[in-house]
């Protein structure tokens, strides 16, 4: 079995105790508790993992992050999220506002029709999948066309229904 991990002394013992107590979330508390147990208990990573109910890999990762970056190494945002984009969210909303006006007038819009507008706004070539993801991101959904044309005459429609053959 590997020897117990050792920590770089970023904080004194009193500061380390305060740091562990000042955690704001349960996940942050768990990470800080692992560092606490590693420093004061001198237990192996597998024993600490059993005590805190996490994986051994997580213990080694958190100890490594603490040793490299100090206490700030454990405060991270997570792995998910949007890391890159062609347009900012505000630019996407502005683009969709202009398209929404056309859609409300009765114009049936497809992703292929929106693609050139997105390419022009982005200033580069984007795929059709990007357009679908953009529409999904902003809550647009696939709807069928309206049963009647916006500029159609309701009286003419009713007259046709009455006088046409069945």
MODELLER restraints for C-alpha pairs under 7 A, 6 or more apart:
rsr = mdl.restraints
at = mdl.atoms
rsr.add(forms.Gaussian(group=physical.xy_distance, feature=features.Distance(at['CA:3:A'], at['CA:44:A']), mean=6.60, stdev=0.5))
rsr.add(forms.Gaussian(group=physical.xy_distance, feature=features.Distance(at['CA:4:A'], at['CA:42:A']), mean=5.89, stdev=0.5))
rsr.add(forms.Gaussian(group=physical.xy_distance, feature=features.Distance(at['CA:4:A'], at['CA:43:A']), mean=5.73, stdev=0.5))
rsr.add(forms.Gaussian(group=physical.xy_distance, feature=features.Distance(at['CA:4:A'], at['CA:44:A']), mean=4.49, stdev=0.5))
rsr.add(forms.Gaussian(group=physical.xy_distance, feature=features.Distance(at['CA:4:A'], at['CA:45:A']), mean=6.66, stdev=0.5))
rsr.add(forms.Gaussian(group=physical.xy_distance, feature=features.Distance(at['CA:5:A'], at['CA:38:A']), mean=6.62, stdev=0.5))
rsr.add(forms.Gaussian(group=physical.xy_distance, feature=features.Distance(at['CA:5:A'], at['CA:44:A']), mean=6.97, stdev=0.5))
rsr.add(forms.Gaussian(group=physical.xy_distance, feature=features.Distance(at['CA:7:A'], at['CA:39:A']), mean=6.48, stdev=0.5))
rsr.add(forms.Gaussian(group=physical.xy_distance, feature=features.Distance(at['CA:7:A'], at['CA:67:A']), mean=5.95, stdev=0.5))
rsr.add(forms.Gaussian(group=physical.xy_distance, feature=features.Distance(at['CA:8:A'], at['CA:67:A']), mean=5.25, stdev=0.5))
rsr.add(forms.Gaussian(group=physical.xy_distance, feature=features.Distance(at['CA:10:A'], at['CA:70:A']), mean=5.85, stdev=0.5))
rsr.add(forms.Gaussian(group=physical.xy_distance, feature=features.Distance(at['CA:20:A'], at['CA:29:A']), mean=6.68, stdev=0.5))
rsr.add(forms.Gaussian(group=physical.xy_distance, feature=features.Distance(at['CA:20:A'], at['CA:32:A']), mean=5.40, stdev=0.5))
rsr.add(forms.Gaussian(group=physical.xy_distance, feature=features.Distance(at['CA:20:A'], at['CA:33:A']), mean=6.43, stdev=0.5))
rsr.add(forms.Gaussian(group=physical.xy_distance, feature=features.Distance(at['CA:23:A'], at['CA:29:A']), mean=5.33, stdev=0.5))
rsr.add(forms.Gaussian(group=physical.xy_distance, feature=features.Distance(at['CA:30:A'], at['CA:52:A']), mean=6.99, stdev=0.5))
rsr.add(forms.Gaussian(group=physical.xy_distance, feature=features.Distance(at['CA:31:A'], at['CA:62:A']), mean=6.66, stdev=0.5))
rsr.add(forms.Gaussian(group=physical.xy_distance, feature=features.Distance(at['CA:34:A'], at['CA:48:A']), mean=6.76, stdev=0.5))
rsr.add(forms.Gaussian(group=physical.xy_distance, feature=features.Distance(at['CA:34:A'], at['CA:59:A']), mean=6.63, stdev=0.5))
rsr.add(forms.Gaussian(group=physical.xy_distance, feature=features.Distance(at['CA:35:A'], at['CA:63:A']), mean=6.38, stdev=0.5))
rsr.add(forms.Gaussian(group=physical.xy_distance, feature=features.Distance(at['CA:37:A'], at['CA:48:A']), mean=6.97, stdev=0.5))
rsr.add(forms.Gaussian(group=physical.xy_distance, feature=features.Distance(at['CA:45:A'], at['CA:56:A']), mean=5.87, stdev=0.5))
rsr.add(forms.Gaussian(group=physical.xy_distance, feature=features.Distance(at['CA:45:A'], at['CA:59:A']), mean=6.09, stdev=0.5))
rsr.add(forms.Gaussian(group=physical.xy_distance, feature=features.Distance(at['CA:45:A'], at['CA:60:A']), mean=6.80, stdev=0.5))
rsr.add(forms.Gaussian(group=physical.xy_distance, feature=features.Distance(at['CA:46:A'], at['CA:56:A']), mean=5.40, stdev=0.5))
rsr.add(forms.Gaussian(group=physical.xy_distance, feature=features.Distance(at['CA:49:A'], at['CA:55:A']), mean=5.55, stdev=0.5))
rsr.add(forms.Gaussian(group=physical.xy_distance, feature=features.Distance(at['CA:49:A'], at['CA:56:A']), mean=5.35, stdev=0.5))
rsr.add(forms.Gaussian(group=physical.xy_distance, feature=features.Distance(at['CA:49:A'], at['CA:59:A']), mean=6.42, stdev=0.5))
rsr.add(forms.Gaussian(group=physical.xy_distance, feature=features.Distance(at['CA:62:A'], at['CA:74:A']), mean=6.64, stdev=0.5))
rsr.add(forms.Gaussian(group=physical.xy_distance, feature=features.Distance(at['CA:65:A'], at['CA:73:A']), mean=5.25, stdev=0.5))
rsr.add(forms.Gaussian(group=physical.xy_distance, feature=features.Distance(at['CA:65:A'], at['CA:74:A']), mean=6.40, stdev=0.5))
rsr.add(forms.Gaussian(group=physical.xy_distance, feature=features.Distance(at['CA:66:A'], at['CA:73:A']), mean=5.44, stdev=0.5))
rsr.add(forms.Gaussian(group=physical.xy_distance, feature=features.Distance(at['CA:66:A'], at['CA:74:A']), mean=6.36, stdev=0.5))
rsr.add(forms.Gaussian(group=physical.xy_distance, feature=features.Distance(at['CA:86:A'], at['CA:122:A']), mean=5.64, stdev=0.5))
rsr.add(forms.Gaussian(group=physical.xy_distance, feature=features.Distance(at['CA:87:A'], at['CA:122:A']), mean=6.00, stdev=0.5))
rsr.add(forms.Gaussian(group=physical.xy_distance, feature=features.Distance(at['CA:103:A'], at['CA:109:A']), mean=6.56, stdev=0.5))
rsr.add(forms.Gaussian(group=physical.xy_distance, feature=features.Distance(at['CA:106:A'], at['CA:150:A']), mean=5.95, stdev=0.5))
rsr.add(forms.Gaussian(group=physical.xy_distance, feature=features.Distance(at['CA:108:A'], at['CA:145:A']), mean=6.53, stdev=0.5))
rsr.add(forms.Gaussian(group=physical.xy_distance, feature=features.Distance(at['CA:111:A'], at['CA:128:A']), mean=6.99, stdev=0.5))
rsr.add(forms.Gaussian(group=physical.xy_distance, feature=features.Distance(at['CA:111:A'], at['CA:131:A']), mean=6.34, stdev=0.5))
rsr.add(forms.Gaussian(group=physical.xy_distance, feature=features.Distance(at['CA:111:A'], at['CA:132:A']), mean=6.55, stdev=0.5))
rsr.add(forms.Gaussian(group=physical.xy_distance, feature=features.Distance(at['CA:112:A'], at['CA:128:A']), mean=6.97, stdev=0.5))
rsr.add(forms.Gaussian(group=physical.xy_distance, feature=features.Distance(at['CA:115:A'], at['CA:128:A']), mean=6.45, stdev=0.5))
rsr.add(forms.Gaussian(group=physical.xy_distance, feature=features.Distance(at['CA:115:A'], at['CA:131:A']), mean=6.30, stdev=0.5))
rsr.add(forms.Gaussian(group=physical.xy_distance, feature=features.Distance(at['CA:119:A'], at['CA:125:A']), mean=5.63, stdev=0.5))
rsr.add(forms.Gaussian(group=physical.xy_distance, feature=features.Distance(at['CA:119:A'], at['CA:126:A']), mean=5.91, stdev=0.5))
